[in-house]
Amino acid sequence: MRVSGVLRLLALIFAIITTWIFVRSYMSFSMKTIRLPRWLVPPPTKEIQVVKYKCGLTKPCPANHFAFKICSGAANVVGPSMCFEGHTIMSPVKNNVGRGLNIALVNGTTGAVLGQRAFDMYSGDVNHLVKFLKEIPGGALVLVASYDDPGTKMNDESRKLFSDLGSSYAKQLGFRDSWVFIGTKDLRGKSPFEQFLKNSPDTNKYEGWPELLEMEGCLPPKPF
């Protein structure tokens, strides 16, 4: 065999061996887990969980306080809702709300629900509302939420009864206004738990109605 032939054979063998070593090294490297330094590895993402307390509040109420949340109706489409101490008293889901004024009575000491009624203030009889307000027992909290039209049938007597419960806006409550309120009998001064929006074409959120009102918080021990 010529020297040149031997050299070609050796070169071929060398190439085969080199290729085999390279392939084996590559496969071995690819099978290994590549570990990055800790400072290059992003920290695991933590899910932020918002803790909800009674009536959906983001903070718990102090001891001897009642958690509450009251929402007025949205135009004449979505009815109002009332929650007290984690218990839904009135809502569209419970099917116990109606156009006008939705009122719930709660024992101001124990938090027990005493009753609830809806009064049609567009085509109903305001005398039913007056009778109901006059019969409210002492020590009861009065929760009110408007829906659609709370003011058309209101008269001077019903407005005075709400004012005596601590309302600052009952005397001006009118057609399609939004109103949420918490009061009680024999309240000295005005209740701090009240929100009111006048029906006005310049500020209404919905066509013909102001936006809904949402009031939530903690009621201190009676009297507040």
C-alpha positions in Angstrom: 0.0 0.0 0.0 1.3 3.4 -0.9 2.1 5.9 1.8 -0.5 8.3 0.5 -3.2 5.6 0.8 -2.2 5.0 4.4 -2.4 8.7 5.2 -5.9 8.9 3.7 -7.1 5.9 5.7 -5.6 7.4 8.9 -7.3 10.8 8.1 -10.6 9.1 7.6 -10.3 7.1 10.8 -9.4 10.3 12.7 -12.4 12.1 11.2 -14.7 9.3 12.2 -13.4 9.2 15.8 -13.5 13.0 16.1 -17.1 13.1 14.9 -18.1 10.4 17.2 -16.5 12.1 20.2 -18.2 15.4 19.3 -21.6 13.9 18.9 -21.3 12.0 22.1 -20.2 15.1 24.0 -23.1 17.1 22.5 -25.7 14.6 23.4 -24.3 14.2 26.9 -24.4 18.0 27.3 -27.9 18.3 26.0 -29.2 15.7 28.5 -27.9 17.6 31.5 -30.0 20.2 33.2 -28.6 23.7 32.9 -28.8 25.4 36.2 -28.6 29.2 36.2 -27.2 31.2 39.1 -29.9 32.1 41.6 -29.6 35.7 40.9 -30.5 35.0 37.3 -33.6 33.0 38.2 -36.8 35.2 38.6 -38.6 34.7 41.9 -41.8 32.7 41.7 -44.9 34.7 41.1 -47.2 34.9 44.2 -50.9 35.2 43.8 -52.3 38.1 45.6 -55.5 37.1 47.4 -57.8 39.8 48.6 -59.4 38.7 51.8 -63.1 39.6 52.0 -64.9 40.1 55.3 -68.6 40.4 56.1 -70.7 42.0 53.3 -67.6 42.0 51.1 -65.7 44.6 53.2 -61.9 44.6 52.7 -61.3 45.3 56.4 -63.0 43.7 59.4 -65.2 45.8 61.7 -64.1 46.6 65.2 -65.7 44.7 68.1 -69.3 45.4 68.7 -69.7 47.1 65.3 -72.0 45.9 62.5 -70.7 45.4 58.9 -73.1 46.7 56.3 -73.3 47.4 52.5 -76.2 49.1 50.8 -76.6 49.7 47.0 -79.3 51.7 45.4 -80.9 50.4 42.2 -79.3 51.1 38.8 -81.9 53.1 36.8 -85.0 50.8 36.5 -82.9 47.8 35.4 -81.0 46.4 38.4 -82.6 46.4 41.8 -81.0 47.5 45.0 -79.3 45.2 47.6 -78.7 45.3 51.4 -76.3 43.3 53.4 -76.0 43.4 57.2 -73.5 41.4 59.2 -72.8 39.1 56.3 -76.5 38.4 55.7 -78.2 39.6 52.5 -81.5 41.1 53.6 -82.8 42.4 50.2 -81.6 41.8 46.7 -82.9 41.0 43.2 -81.7 37.5 43.7 -83.9 37.1 46.7 -86.7 38.6 44.7 -87.9 40.9 47.5 -87.1 44.3 46.1 -89.4 46.7 44.3 -89.7 50.1 42.6 -89.6 53.0 45.0 -88.2 52.7 48.6 -86.8 49.4 49.9 -86.6 49.4 53.7 -85.2 46.9 56.1 -85.5 47.0 59.9 -82.7 45.6 62.1 -82.4 45.3 65.8 -79.7 47.8 66.8 -78.4 45.7 69.7 -78.4 42.2 68.3 -78.3 42.8 64.6 -81.3 40.5 64.0 -83.4 41.4 61.0 -86.9 42.5 62.1 -88.5 42.8 58.6 -88.3 44.3 55.2 -90.8 46.0 52.8 -90.7 47.7 49.4 -93.0 50.7 48.8 -94.0 51.8 45.3 -93.4 55.6 45.3 -94.6 56.1 41.7 -98.1 54.6 41.6 -98.5 53.2 45.2 -100.2 54.5 48.3 -97.9 56.7 50.4 -100.1 56.0 53.4 -98.7 52.5 53.6 -95.2 53.9 54.0 -96.4 56.4 56.6 -98.0 53.7 58.7 -94.9 51.5 58.4 -92.6 54.4 59.5 -94.8 55.2 62.5 -94.7 51.6 63.7 -90.9 51.3 63.7 -90.0 49.9 67.1 -87.6 51.7 69.4 -84.0 50.7 69.0 -84.4 49.5 65.4 -82.0 50.5 62.7 -83.7 51.6 59.4 -81.9 50.7 56.2 -83.2 52.4 53.0 -82.3 52.0 49.3 -84.0 53.6 46.4 -84.9 52.0 43.1 -86.2 53.6 39.9 -88.5 56.4 41.4 -88.4 56.9 45.2 -90.0 60.4 45.4 -93.1 61.0 43.3 -95.6 59.9 46.0 -93.7 61.3 49.0 -95.6 63.8 51.1 -94.7 66.1 53.9 -95.6 63.6 56.6 -93.4 60.8 55.2 -90.5 63.3 54.6 -90.8 64.5 58.2 -90.7 60.9 59.5 -87.5 60.2 57.6 -86.0 63.4 58.8 -86.8 62.4 62.4 -84.9 59.2 61.7 -81.8 61.3 60.9 -82.1 62.0 57.2 -80.7 65.2 55.7 -82.1 64.6 52.2 -85.7 63.3 52.7 -87.2 66.7 52.3 -85.7 67.1 48.8 -86.1 63.5 47.6 -87.8 63.6 44.1 -88.5 61.8 40.9 -85.9 59.2 40.0 -83.3 60.4 42.6 -80.8 58.0 44.0 -80.7 57.5 47.8 -79.3 55.2 50.4 -79.7 55.8 54.1 -79.4 54.3 57.6 -81.2 55.9 60.5 -82.9 55.2 63.8 -85.6 56.7 66.0 -84.8 59.5 68.5 -81.4 60.2 66.8 -79.8 63.3 68.1 -78.6 65.2 65.0 -78.3 63.8 61.5 -77.2 60.3 60.5 -73.6 60.1 59.0 -74.8 57.2 57.0 -76.5 58.7 54.0 -75.8 59.4 50.3 -78.0 61.2 47.8 -77.8 62.0 44.1 -80.3 64.3 42.3 -81.8 63.3 39.0 -80.3 65.8 36.6 -79.9 65.6 32.8 -76.5 67.3 33.2 -75.1 64.7 35.5 -77.1 61.5 35.1 -75.0 58.4 34.3 -77.9 56.5 32.9 -80.5 57.9 30.5 -83.0 59.6 32.8 -81.4 58.3 36.1 -78.3 59.2 38.2 -75.8 56.5 38.8 -76.3 53.9 41.6 -75.0 54.6 45.1 -73.0 52.2 47.2 -72.5 52.8 50.9 -70.5 50.4 53.1 -68.8 50.4 56.4 -69.1 49.6 60.1 -72.0 50.8 62.3 -70.9 51.6 65.9 -73.0 50.5 68.8 -76.3 52.4 69.0 -76.7 55.3 69.2 -74.4 56.5 66.5 
